[in-house]
Amino acid sequence: MFKRLSSDQVGIVRASAVALAFAAVVLVVGYAWLPPELFGLSPEMDFGERIAFTLKASILMFLWLAGCVGAVSRGRFYSPADIRGSAFGKPSPAIAVRAAVLQNSLEQTVLAFGAHLTLAALLRETELVLIPLLVALFLVGRITFAFGYAKRVSGRAFGMALTGASIIASYGIVVGLIAAGR
């Protein structure tokens, strides 16, 4: 029934556990100790101001995504095997990791941004401090994912799990707030 895990699987489990613990600490400590004034938050913020705040905080995620697009584009330009574009074949080893990081980052950005906008509609007053914390976790997750990707399977696990933890936390908070009647 239980089969022995490979060393890659053990590495993924370990890195994921560390990422989940890190995310929990950052969210709890950040929410408890960061002053809302640091982010320009006030109890009087209306719906439009909360959305604007979230859009401003989320720009960092889109800058990351733009950087990923640029990395693939630069890689294609300098790779004779890839210069014709993705419609003409799979990426060569020269840009395969960049392309994989871009694709994964696009998927994660869409999920995170949707959750953050929904949170902006539901969070009140100083609760909005969660948005920049979630964006920070997302970015640290993406960066560590990108740098660890080429190393080995477990090398990208921390970053993937940290990105995932920030997104799961976002949707979990959304569902909890909706269930509580917000």
C-alpha positions, -999 to 999 in steps of 0.1 A, spaced: 0 0 0 27 25 9 57 25 -14 90 40 -6 96 75 -18 124 83 -41 151 108 -30 135 134 -53 102 129 -37 117 132 -2 134 164 -13 101 178 -26 83 169 7 111 185 28 113 217 7 75 220 6 72 216 44 98 244 49 80 266 23 46 261 40 61 269 75 79 300 61 46 312 45 27 307 77 53 326 98 54 355 73 17 359 71 11 356 109 40 378 119 35 403 91 -2 407 98 3 410 135 33 434 135 34 454 102 18 488 107 -10 494 81 2 530 78 34 516 62 13 507 32 -9 538 33 -39 518 46 -67 535 65 -100 524 79 -118 548 55 -107 530 23 -137 524 0 -140 496 -26 -122 515 -53 -93 524 -31 -89 488 -20 -89 477 -56 -64 504 -65 -42 494 -35 -42 457 -47 -34 467 -83 -4 487 -71 8 459 -49 3 433 -77 24 452 -103 54 435 -89 40 401 -99 34 414 -135 69 429 -136 82 394 -127 61 379 -155 74 406 -180 109 397 -170 102 360 -177 89 369 -212 120 390 -218 143 361 -207 126 338 -232 127 364 -259 164 371 -254 171 334 -253 153 329 -286 172 358 -302 206 343 -294 197 307 -301 197 296 -337 176 266 -328 149 287 -312 148 320 -332 119 309 -354 96 306 -324 77 281 -304 53 272 -333 82 255 -351 94 231 -324 100 224 -288 124 248 -270 161 238 -272 181 232 -240 192 269 -244 158 282 -234 138 252 -221 142 262 -185 133 298 -192 102 287 -212 91 264 -184 95 291 -158 76 316 -180 47 291 -185 45 282 -149 48 319 -138 20 329 -161 -3 302 -146 6 312 -111 2 349 -118 -33 345 -131 -43 324 -101 -27 348 -76 -40 380 -92 -76 367 -93 -74 358 -56 -58 392 -47 -86 411 -64 -112 390 -47 -95 396 -14 -95 434 -21 -133 432 -24 -136 413 9 -109 426 33 -116 456 54 -95 483 69 -61 471 81 -67 435 69 -54 447 35 -19 444 49 -22 407 38 -21 417 1 16 429 1 25 400 23 10 376 -2 27 393 -31 60 391 -13 56 354 -7 46 350 -44 77 368 -56 101 349 -33 85 317 -44 89 326 -81 125 337 -77 135 306 -58 115 284 -83 134 300 -112 168 297 -97 162 261 -85 146 248 -116 176 237 -135 194 222 -105 172 192 -98 136 183 -92 137 192 -55 156 224 -64 124 240 -75 101 225 -49 106 253 -22 97 280 -48 68 261 -62 54 253 -28 59 289 -15 41 303 -46 13 277 -41 11 284 -4 5 321 -10 -22 313 -36 -39 286 -14 -38 310 15 -54 337 -6 -83 315 -18 -86 300 17 -91 335 32 -116 343 4 -137 312 10 -135 318 48 -147 354 45 -175 345 21 -186 317 44 -186 342 73 -210 364 54 -188 391 39 
